[in-house]
Amino acid sequence: MSSSSTPTPTPGDDRERRALRRSLLHLTPPTPAAAPLTKEPHSCCIPTPPVAGAACCCGPKSPTGGGCCGSGARRRPDWLLWGSGAFFLLGLVGHFLTGGPGWLHIFGHTCYEMLVRTWWSLGLGIVAVAVIGRVPSELVAALLGHSGSLNGLLRAVAAGVALDLCNHGILMVGMSLYKRGASLGQTVAFLIASPWNSLSLTLILASLIGWGWMGLFIVLSMVVALITGWITERLVAAGQLPSNPNAVMLPAGYRKKPALHGVLRSLKPSVENYSRLAMEGLGGSRMVLRWILFGFVLTGMLRAFVPETFFQHAFGPTLGGMFLTLVATTLLEVCSEGSSPIAADLLTRAHAPGNAFVFLMAGAATDYTELLSLRATTLSWKASLALPLISTPQVLLIGWLINHYSH
């Protein structure tokens, strides 16, 4: 009887079976039982497939600093904004009252004067903030030039002189430029050169003090702006002041014309688009508006409770009068439109042209609204205090020289 025998597998057959087993294991999907028993903690910043209608949780963080996926934390009320706004509205009401204490009338008249003198400039500033928000950071860097260079500082100074806005409107524009990548030196030079060097104020001052003094003041203010910006850039390069974290490096072969066309397309006229622009401008200006309202209220308080004769008779062409001018313009938040006639009185009545220059320039160099806005924007007291510490000695020296050689 013959018995059947199983053929002995050859080494080649074994290799083929092992290869087939491995390929089957790779093709077979894992069963649910093979899933891990514990889930990894969900991170909203791990890339996941987009879900229609879902917000991107890896976008800009909320101002409250809450969770990036919307923890439902409520934003704390801005007490400075609403408190200053409430006192400012109280002052406007006091302006129209016929009775009441005298200090309330002075406070109310000051608030009303600030509103009448600055509403157009603040409005233009809000519009400028909205438009700048649509400008790419690369285009801002290309228009302002290379940071740390003389060309970049000259462009910043020229932009400050050209814009026809008061110091409160220009402040919003300056903070927006910093957020879009302008260097700290360019921002400082822009702020110093701009507050009263606008076309309208140039004509006002020329009619009050003459074109000769007006031209000299403009040239000297541009010199102070350039020197302050240059020193600031050198301190940033040395690591003594913080650099702008929003700075951008232009890609090779960057062209401004296509970017400008894109900005113009984003500003196409429509009710919906202009509504968005208005909301963007108000949102971007909120940080500065809170300090502007605070400055208006503080100015009204100073005018209401500090005798006006003290300011009228204490200033003269002396070192003491110049330092009093510096203290007064620091404490008294005078808008650039209001500073022009006061500076003219210092020149024509007090015969102190140097004090007039100090009054105009120190208002830009030591203005606490500017300092607080710079602090909130740069998150650095060193960066904000650099503005008065670098520019004020120059202003005082030039003011003393003007007084000395004009008599």
Secondary structure as a PSIPRED ss2 file (coil, helix, strand):
# PSIPRED VFORMAT (PSIPRED V4.0)

   1 M C   1.000  0.000  0.000
   2 S C   1.000  0.000  0.000
   3 S C   1.000  0.000  0.000
   4 S C   1.000  0.000  0.000
   5 S C   1.000  0.000  0.000
   6 T C   1.000  0.000  0.000
   7 P C   1.000  0.000  0.000
   8 T C   1.000  0.000  0.000
   9 P C   1.000  0.000  0.000
  10 T C   1.000  0.000  0.000
  11 P H   0.000  1.000  0.000
  12 G H   0.000  1.000  0.000
  13 D H   0.000  1.000  0.000
  14 D H   0.000  1.000  0.000
  15 R H   0.000  1.000  0.000
  16 E H   0.000  1.000  0.000
  17 R H   0.000  1.000  0.000
  18 R H   0.000  1.000  0.000
  19 A H   0.000  1.000  0.000
  20 L H   0.000  1.000  0.000
  21 R H   0.000  1.000  0.000
  22 R H   0.000  1.000  0.000
  23 S H   0.000  1.000  0.000
  24 L H   0.000  1.000  0.000
  25 L H   0.000  1.000  0.000
  26 H H   0.000  1.000  0.000
  27 L H   0.000  1.000  0.000
  28 T C   1.000  0.000  0.000
  29 P C   1.000  0.000  0.000
  30 P C   1.000  0.000  0.000
  31 T C   1.000  0.000  0.000
  32 P H   0.000  1.000  0.000
  33 A H   0.000  1.000  0.000
  34 A H   0.000  1.000  0.000
  35 A C   1.000  0.000  0.000
  36 P C   1.000  0.000  0.000
  37 L C   1.000  0.000  0.000
  38 T C   1.000  0.000  0.000
  39 K C   1.000  0.000  0.000
  40 E C   1.000  0.000  0.000
  41 P C   1.000  0.000  0.000
  42 H C   1.000  0.000  0.000
  43 S C   1.000  0.000  0.000
  44 C C   1.000  0.000  0.000
  45 C C   1.000  0.000  0.000
  46 I C   1.000  0.000  0.000
  47 P C   1.000  0.000  0.000
  48 T C   1.000  0.000  0.000
  49 P C   1.000  0.000  0.000
  50 P C   1.000  0.000  0.000
  51 V C   1.000  0.000  0.000
  52 A C   1.000  0.000  0.000
  53 G C   1.000  0.000  0.000
  54 A C   1.000  0.000  0.000
  55 A C   1.000  0.000  0.000
  56 C C   1.000  0.000  0.000
  57 C C   1.000  0.000  0.000
  58 C C   1.000  0.000  0.000
  59 G C   1.000  0.000  0.000
  60 P C   1.000  0.000  0.000
  61 K C   1.000  0.000  0.000
  62 S C   1.000  0.000  0.000
  63 P C   1.000  0.000  0.000
  64 T C   1.000  0.000  0.000
  65 G C   1.000  0.000  0.000
  66 G C   1.000  0.000  0.000
  67 G C   1.000  0.000  0.000
  68 C C   1.000  0.000  0.000
  69 C C   1.000  0.000  0.000
  70 G C   1.000  0.000  0.000
  71 S C   1.000  0.000  0.000
  72 G C   1.000  0.000  0.000
  73 A C   1.000  0.000  0.000
  74 R C   1.000  0.000  0.000
  75 R C   1.000  0.000  0.000
  76 R C   1.000  0.000  0.000
  77 P C   1.000  0.000  0.000
  78 D C   1.000  0.000  0.000
  79 W H   0.000  1.000  0.000
  80 L H   0.000  1.000  0.000
  81 L H   0.000  1.000  0.000
  82 W H   0.000  1.000  0.000
  83 G H   0.000  1.000  0.000
  84 S H   0.000  1.000  0.000
  85 G H   0.000  1.000  0.000
  86 A H   0.000  1.000  0.000
  87 F H   0.000  1.000  0.000
  88 F H   0.000  1.000  0.000
  89 L H   0.000  1.000  0.000
  90 L H   0.000  1.000  0.000
  91 G H   0.000  1.000  0.000
  92 L H   0.000  1.000  0.000
  93 V H   0.000  1.000  0.000
  94 G H   0.000  1.000  0.000
  95 H H   0.000  1.000  0.000
  96 F C   1.000  0.000  0.000
  97 L C   1.000  0.000  0.000
  98 T C   1.000  0.000  0.000
  99 G C   1.000  0.000  0.000
 100 G C   1.000  0.000  0.000
 101 P C   1.000  0.000  0.000
 102 G H   0.000  1.000  0.000
 103 W H   0.000  1.000  0.000
 104 L H   0.000  1.000  0.000
 105 H H   0.000  1.000  0.000
 106 I H   0.000  1.000  0.000
 107 F H   0.000  1.000  0.000
 108 G H   0.000  1.000  0.000
 109 H H   0.000  1.000  0.000
 110 T H   0.000  1.000  0.000
 111 C H   0.000  1.000  0.000
 112 Y H   0.000  1.000  0.000
 113 E H   0.000  1.000  0.000
 114 M H   0.000  1.000  0.000
 115 L H   0.000  1.000  0.000
 116 V H   0.000  1.000  0.000
 117 R H   0.000  1.000  0.000
 118 T H   0.000  1.000  0.000
 119 W H   0.000  1.000  0.000
 120 W H   0.000  1.000  0.000
 121 S H   0.000  1.000  0.000
 122 L H   0.000  1.000  0.000
 123 G H   0.000  1.000  0.000
 124 L H   0.000  1.000  0.000
 125 G H   0.000  1.000  0.000
 126 I H   0.000  1.000  0.000
 127 V H   0.000  1.000  0.000
 128 A H   0.000  1.000  0.000
 129 V H   0.000  1.000  0.000
 130 A H   0.000  1.000  0.000
 131 V H   0.000  1.000  0.000
 132 I H   0.000  1.000  0.000
 133 G H   0.000  1.000  0.000
 134 R C   1.000  0.000  0.000
 135 V C   1.000  0.000  0.000
 136 P C   1.000  0.000  0.000
 137 S H   0.000  1.000  0.000
 138 E H   0.000  1.000  0.000
 139 L H   0.000  1.000  0.000
 140 V H   0.000  1.000  0.000
 141 A H   0.000  1.000  0.000
 142 A H   0.000  1.000  0.000
 143 L H   0.000  1.000  0.000
 144 L H   0.000  1.000  0.000
 145 G C   1.000  0.000  0.000
 146 H C   1.000  0.000  0.000
 147 S C   1.000  0.000  0.000
 148 G C   1.000  0.000  0.000
 149 S C   1.000  0.000  0.000
 150 L H   0.000  1.000  0.000
 151 N H   0.000  1.000  0.000
 152 G H   0.000  1.000  0.000
 153 L H   0.000  1.000  0.000
 154 L H   0.000  1.000  0.000
 155 R H   0.000  1.000  0.000
 156 A H   0.000  1.000  0.000
 157 V H   0.000  1.000  0.000
 158 A H   0.000  1.000  0.000
 159 A H   0.000  1.000  0.000
 160 G H   0.000  1.000  0.000
 161 V H   0.000  1.000  0.000
 162 A H   0.000  1.000  0.000
 163 L C   1.000  0.000  0.000
 164 D C   1.000  0.000  0.000
 165 L C   1.000  0.000  0.000
 166 C C   1.000  0.000  0.000
 167 N H   0.000  1.000  0.000
 168 H H   0.000  1.000  0.000
 169 G H   0.000  1.000  0.000
 170 I H   0.000  1.000  0.000
 171 L H   0.000  1.000  0.000
 172 M H   0.000  1.000  0.000
 173 V H   0.000  1.000  0.000
 174 G H   0.000  1.000  0.000
 175 M H   0.000  1.000  0.000
 176 S H   0.000  1.000  0.000
 177 L H   0.000  1.000  0.000
 178 Y H   0.000  1.000  0.000
 179 K H   0.000  1.000  0.000
 180 R C   1.000  0.000  0.000
 181 G C   1.000  0.000  0.000
 182 A C   1.000  0.000  0.000
 183 S C   1.000  0.000  0.000
 184 L H   0.000  1.000  0.000
 185 G H   0.000  1.000  0.000
 186 Q H   0.000  1.000  0.000
 187 T H   0.000  1.000  0.000
 188 V H   0.000  1.000  0.000
 189 A H   0.000  1.000  0.000
 190 F H   0.000  1.000  0.000
 191 L H   0.000  1.000  0.000
 192 I H   0.000  1.000  0.000
 193 A H   0.000  1.000  0.000
 194 S C   1.000  0.000  0.000
 195 P C   1.000  0.000  0.000
 196 W C   1.000  0.000  0.000
 197 N C   1.000  0.000  0.000
 198 S C   1.000  0.000  0.000
 199 L H   0.000  1.000  0.000
 200 S H   0.000  1.000  0.000
 201 L H   0.000  1.000  0.000
 202 T H   0.000  1.000  0.000
 203 L H   0.000  1.000  0.000
 204 I H   0.000  1.000  0.000
 205 L H   0.000  1.000  0.000
 206 A H   0.000  1.000  0.000
 207 S H   0.000  1.000  0.000
 208 L H   0.000  1.000  0.000
 209 I H   0.000  1.000  0.000
 210 G C   1.000  0.000  0.000
 211 W H   0.000  1.000  0.000
 212 G H   0.000  1.000  0.000
 213 W H   0.000  1.000  0.000
 214 M H   0.000  1.000  0.000
 215 G H   0.000  1.000  0.000
 216 L H   0.000  1.000  0.000
 217 F H   0.000  1.000  0.000
 218 I H   0.000  1.000  0.000
 219 V H   0.000  1.000  0.000
 220 L H   0.000  1.000  0.000
 221 S H   0.000  1.000  0.000
 222 M H   0.000  1.000  0.000
 223 V H   0.000  1.000  0.000
 224 V H   0.000  1.000  0.000
 225 A H   0.000  1.000  0.000
 226 L H   0.000  1.000  0.000
 227 I H   0.000  1.000  0.000
 228 T H   0.000  1.000  0.000
 229 G H   0.000  1.000  0.000
 230 W H   0.000  1.000  0.000
 231 I H   0.000  1.000  0.000
 232 T H   0.000  1.000  0.000
 233 E H   0.000  1.000  0.000
 234 R H   0.000  1.000  0.000
 235 L H   0.000  1.000  0.000
 236 V H   0.000  1.000  0.000
 237 A H   0.000  1.000  0.000
 238 A C   1.000  0.000  0.000
 239 G C   1.000  0.000  0.000
 240 Q C   1.000  0.000  0.000
 241 L C   1.000  0.000  0.000
 242 P C   1.000  0.000  0.000
 243 S C   1.000  0.000  0.000
 244 N C   1.000  0.000  0.000
 245 P C   1.000  0.000  0.000
 246 N C   1.000  0.000  0.000
 247 A C   1.000  0.000  0.000
 248 V C   1.000  0.000  0.000
 249 M C   1.000  0.000  0.000
 250 L C   1.000  0.000  0.000
 251 P C   1.000  0.000  0.000
 252 A C   1.000  0.000  0.000
 253 G C   1.000  0.000  0.000
 254 Y C   1.000  0.000  0.000
 255 R C   1.000  0.000  0.000
 256 K H   0.000  1.000  0.000
 257 K H   0.000  1.000  0.000
 258 P H   0.000  1.000  0.000
 259 A H   0.000  1.000  0.000
 260 L H   0.000  1.000  0.000
 261 H H   0.000  1.000  0.000
 262 G H   0.000  1.000  0.000
 263 V H   0.000  1.000  0.000
 264 L H   0.000  1.000  0.000
 265 R H   0.000  1.000  0.000
 266 S H   0.000  1.000  0.000
 267 L C   1.000  0.000  0.000
 268 K C   1.000  0.000  0.000
 269 P C   1.000  0.000  0.000
 270 S C   1.000  0.000  0.000
 271 V H   0.000  1.000  0.000
 272 E H   0.000  1.000  0.000
 273 N H   0.000  1.000  0.000
 274 Y H   0.000  1.000  0.000
 275 S H   0.000  1.000  0.000
 276 R H   0.000  1.000  0.000
 277 L H   0.000  1.000  0.000
 278 A H   0.000  1.000  0.000
 279 M H   0.000  1.000  0.000
 280 E H   0.000  1.000  0.000
 281 G H   0.000  1.000  0.000
 282 L H   0.000  1.000  0.000
 283 G H   0.000  1.000  0.000
 284 G H   0.000  1.000  0.000
 285 S H   0.000  1.000  0.000
 286 R H   0.000  1.000  0.000
 287 M H   0.000  1.000  0.000
 288 V H   0.000  1.000  0.000
 289 L H   0.000  1.000  0.000
 290 R H   0.000  1.000  0.000
 291 W H   0.000  1.000  0.000
 292 I H   0.000  1.000  0.000
 293 L H   0.000  1.000  0.000
 294 F H   0.000  1.000  0.000
 295 G H   0.000  1.000  0.000
 296 F H   0.000  1.000  0.000
 297 V H   0.000  1.000  0.000
 298 L H   0.000  1.000  0.000
 299 T H   0.000  1.000  0.000
 300 G H   0.000  1.000  0.000
 301 M H   0.000  1.000  0.000
 302 L H   0.000  1.000  0.000
 303 R H   0.000  1.000  0.000
 304 A H   0.000  1.000  0.000
 305 F H   0.000  1.000  0.000
 306 V C   1.000  0.000  0.000
 307 P C   1.000  0.000  0.000
 308 E H   0.000  1.000  0.000
 309 T H   0.000  1.000  0.000
 310 F H   0.000  1.000  0.000
 311 F H   0.000  1.000  0.000
 312 Q H   0.000  1.000  0.000
 313 H H   0.000  1.000  0.000
 314 A C   1.000  0.000  0.000
 315 F C   1.000  0.000  0.000
 316 G C   1.000  0.000  0.000
 317 P C   1.000  0.000  0.000
 318 T C   1.000  0.000  0.000
 319 L H   0.000  1.000  0.000
 320 G H   0.000  1.000  0.000
 321 G H   0.000  1.000  0.000
 322 M H   0.000  1.000  0.000
 323 F H   0.000  1.000  0.000
 324 L H   0.000  1.000  0.000
 325 T H   0.000  1.000  0.000
 326 L H   0.000  1.000  0.000
 327 V H   0.000  1.000  0.000
 328 A H   0.000  1.000  0.000
 329 T H   0.000  1.000  0.000
 330 T H   0.000  1.000  0.000
 331 L H   0.000  1.000  0.000
 332 L C   1.000  0.000  0.000
 333 E C   1.000  0.000  0.000
 334 V C   1.000  0.000  0.000
 335 C C   1.000  0.000  0.000
 336 S H   0.000  1.000  0.000
 337 E H   0.000  1.000  0.000
 338 G H   0.000  1.000  0.000
 339 S H   0.000  1.000  0.000
 340 S H   0.000  1.000  0.000
 341 P H   0.000  1.000  0.000
 342 I H   0.000  1.000  0.000
 343 A H   0.000  1.000  0.000
 344 A H   0.000  1.000  0.000
 345 D H   0.000  1.000  0.000
 346 L H   0.000  1.000  0.000
 347 L H   0.000  1.000  0.000
 348 T H   0.000  1.000  0.000
 349 R C   1.000  0.000  0.000
 350 A C   1.000  0.000  0.000
 351 H C   1.000  0.000  0.000
 352 A C   1.000  0.000  0.000
 353 P H   0.000  1.000  0.000
 354 G H   0.000  1.000  0.000
 355 N H   0.000  1.000  0.000
 356 A H   0.000  1.000  0.000
 357 F H   0.000  1.000  0.000
 358 V H   0.000  1.000  0.000
 359 F H   0.000  1.000  0.000
 360 L H   0.000  1.000  0.000
 361 M H   0.000  1.000  0.000
 362 A H   0.000  1.000  0.000
 363 G H   0.000  1.000  0.000
 364 A H   0.000  1.000  0.000
 365 A H   0.000  1.000  0.000
 366 T C   1.000  0.000  0.000
 367 D C   1.000  0.000  0.000
 368 Y H   0.000  1.000  0.000
 369 T H   0.000  1.000  0.000
 370 E H   0.000  1.000  0.000
 371 L H   0.000  1.000  0.000
 372 L H   0.000  1.000  0.000
 373 S H   0.000  1.000  0.000
 374 L H   0.000  1.000  0.000
 375 R H   0.000  1.000  0.000
 376 A H   0.000  1.000  0.000
 377 T H   0.000  1.000  0.000
 378 T H   0.000  1.000  0.000
 379 L C   1.000  0.000  0.000
 380 S C   1.000  0.000  0.000
 381 W H   0.000  1.000  0.000
 382 K H   0.000  1.000  0.000
 383 A H   0.000  1.000  0.000
 384 S H   0.000  1.000  0.000
 385 L H   0.000  1.000  0.000
 386 A H   0.000  1.000  0.000
 387 L H   0.000  1.000  0.000
 388 P H   0.000  1.000  0.000
 389 L H   0.000  1.000  0.000
 390 I H   0.000  1.000  0.000
 391 S H   0.000  1.000  0.000
 392 T H   0.000  1.000  0.000
 393 P H   0.000  1.000  0.000
 394 Q H   0.000  1.000  0.000
 395 V H   0.000  1.000  0.000
 396 L H   0.000  1.000  0.000
 397 L H   0.000  1.000  0.000
 398 I H   0.000  1.000  0.000
 399 G H   0.000  1.000  0.000
 400 W H   0.000  1.000  0.000
 401 L H   0.000  1.000  0.000
 402 I H   0.000  1.000  0.000
 403 N H   0.000  1.000  0.000
 404 H H   0.000  1.000  0.000
 405 Y H   0.000  1.000  0.000
 406 S H   0.000  1.000  0.000
 407 H C   1.000  0.000  0.000
